[in-house]
Amino acid sequence: GSRRVMAMEIHDDAVPGEVAGNIMMAPEAERLVEGLEALPLLEYGTDKWVDQHHALERLNAQAHVNARNRSDPFVLEALITFDKLPTVVQMLVTAEAWIDRVFPRLEGRLPDDRSMRAYYMLYHEALLINLLECLLYHESAAEALGESVVDLVDLVARQLGGLIARSGRLQRRERRRRQRDRARRRAEEAAADAAASGGASESQAAAAAAAAAARSG
C-alpha cells in the first residue's frame, strides 16, 4: 500500500493536543496497551481473547491515524514503555499456529452462531501484521522488539516459504492441465485423420486417438 503521509489536520475547535480523527487519547491507549498479554493457544478465541482482539483493533486504527496525521505516536510510545512489542510478536506467532494447525481441523464444523468469532480468529493475524507494519517504520520500534525480532524474521520466512510452495503447486497443476489439453487436441486430430483416411472403422479411430493421448501424457 501507499506509504504517503498526509499533513496534520487540527480542527479549529479541537482541544489543544487533540488531533482530528483520533479514536482515543493517550491515557486510554496506555490503559489498553498495559493490559495486553500473549495468551496461550488454548485460550485463542475465548471471551478474554476477543476483548483483547477488539482492543488491538482500536490501537491499530489509532496508530494509523497518528502516522497519517504525523501526530504524537502515543500508541507506539505506550507499546515501548510497557515493553509490549515482543508480546505483539508472540500473539502473531500464536495466530499463525492456530490458523495452520487448528483451523483446518475445524473448518466446516463450526456452528453458524460462531461464524463471527471464527472470522475474528482468522483476521487476527492480518490485524497484528498491519499494526507491526505501521509501527516498524520507527527505528525505536525495531529496537524495542529485542530478541523477538528473531521470531518475527522466522515467521516471515515461513510465510514466504509457504507462498513459494503454493506458487509451485499452482504452476505444476497448470502444467498438467496444459499437458492434458494438448493430449486431448492430438487425440482429436488423430481421430479425425483416421476417420478421413477412408475405410478406417470407428474402433480404429478410437484406438488411434487413445494412442495419441498416451504418447502426449
Solvent accessible surface area in square Angstrom, and as a share of the most:
residue,aa,sasa,rsa
1,G,104,1.00
2,S,80,0.52
3,R,134,0.49
4,R,211,0.77
5,V,66,0.38
6,M,105,0.47
7,A,76,0.59
8,M,88,0.39
9,E,102,0.46
10,I,98,0.50
11,H,114,0.51
12,D,155,0.81
13,D,129,0.67
14,A,29,0.23
15,V,96,0.55
16,P,131,0.82
17,G,69,0.67
18,E,64,0.29
19,V,16,0.09
20,A,15,0.12
21,G,51,0.49
22,N,34,0.18
23,I,72,0.37
24,M,8,0.03
25,M,75,0.34
26,A,27,0.21
27,P,97,0.61
28,E,50,0.23
29,A,0,0.00
30,E,77,0.35
31,R,149,0.54
32,L,26,0.13
33,V,0,0.00
34,E,102,0.46
35,G,53,0.51
36,L,3,0.02
37,E,75,0.33
38,A,43,0.33
39,L,15,0.07
40,P,76,0.48
41,L,69,0.34
42,L,173,0.86
43,E,59,0.27
44,Y,17,0.06
45,G,9,0.08
46,T,51,0.30
47,D,95,0.49
48,K,104,0.44
49,W,8,0.03
50,V,17,0.10
51,D,97,0.50
52,Q,20,0.09
53,H,0,0.00
54,H,69,0.31
55,A,14,0.11
56,L,0,0.00
57,E,52,0.23
58,R,87,0.32
59,L,0,0.00
60,N,14,0.07
61,A,38,0.30
62,Q,0,0.00
63,A,5,0.04
64,H,65,0.29
65,V,10,0.06
66,N,5,0.03
67,A,44,0.34
68,R,96,0.35
69,N,6,0.03
70,R,164,0.60
71,S,14,0.09
72,D,80,0.41
73,P,43,0.27
74,F,16,0.07
75,V,1,0.00
76,L,6,0.03
77,E,84,0.38
78,A,3,0.02
79,L,0,0.00
80,I,59,0.30
81,T,103,0.60
82,F,67,0.28
83,D,95,0.49
84,K,35,0.15
85,L,1,0.00
86,P,39,0.24
87,T,23,0.13
88,V,0,0.00
89,V,1,0.00
90,Q,78,0.35
91,M,9,0.04
92,L,2,0.01
93,V,37,0.21
94,T,17,0.10
95,A,0,0.00
96,E,12,0.06
97,A,18,0.14
98,W,9,0.03
99,I,36,0.19
100,D,89,0.46
101,R,169,0.62
102,V,42,0.24
103,F,34,0.14
104,P,78,0.49
105,R,175,0.64
106,L,59,0.29
107,E,111,0.50
108,G,82,0.79
109,R,189,0.69
110,L,64,0.32
111,P,74,0.47
112,D,133,0.69
113,D,121,0.63
114,R,117,0.43
115,S,69,0.44
116,M,116,0.52
117,R,62,0.23
118,A,11,0.08
119,Y,118,0.45
120,Y,45,0.17
121,M,21,0.10
122,L,64,0.32
123,Y,71,0.27
124,H,5,0.02
125,E,29,0.13
126,A,55,0.42
127,L,2,0.01
128,L,0,0.00
129,I,76,0.39
130,N,55,0.28
131,L,1,0.01
132,L,6,0.03
133,E,70,0.31
134,C,13,0.08
135,L,5,0.02
136,L,56,0.28
137,Y,131,0.50
138,H,75,0.34
139,E,130,0.58
140,S,53,0.34
141,A,0,0.00
142,A,50,0.39
143,E,118,0.53
144,A,25,0.19
145,L,3,0.02
146,G,44,0.42
147,E,158,0.71
148,S,14,0.09
149,V,61,0.35
150,V,90,0.52
151,D,63,0.32
152,L,22,0.11
153,V,91,0.52
154,D,66,0.34
155,L,4,0.02
156,V,71,0.41
157,A,59,0.46
158,R,116,0.42
159,Q,58,0.26
160,L,99,0.49
161,G,37,0.35
162,G,23,0.22
163,L,100,0.50
164,I,128,0.65
165,A,46,0.36
166,R,116,0.42
167,S,49,0.32
168,G,19,0.18
169,R,110,0.40
170,L,105,0.52
171,Q,111,0.49
172,R,112,0.41
173,R,130,0.47
174,E,59,0.27
175,R,124,0.45
176,R,119,0.44
177,R,107,0.39
178,R,132,0.48
179,Q,68,0.30
180,R,136,0.50
181,D,28,0.14
182,R,96,0.35
183,A,11,0.08
184,R,131,0.48
185,R,129,0.47
186,R,121,0.44
187,A,14,0.11
188,E,105,0.47
189,E,103,0.46
190,A,23,0.18
191,A,29,0.23
192,A,59,0.46
193,D,99,0.51
194,A,17,0.13
195,A,70,0.54
196,A,88,0.68
197,S,80,0.52
198,G,60,0.58
199,G,86,0.83
200,A,32,0.25
201,S,53,0.34
202,E,157,0.70
203,S,82,0.53
204,Q,108,0.48
205,A,12,0.09
206,A,63,0.49
207,A,62,0.48
208,A,36,0.28
209,A,18,0.14
210,A,63,0.49
211,A,43,0.34
212,A,6,0.04
213,A,37,0.29
214,A,81,0.63
215,R,185,0.68
216,S,19,0.13
217,G,88,0.85
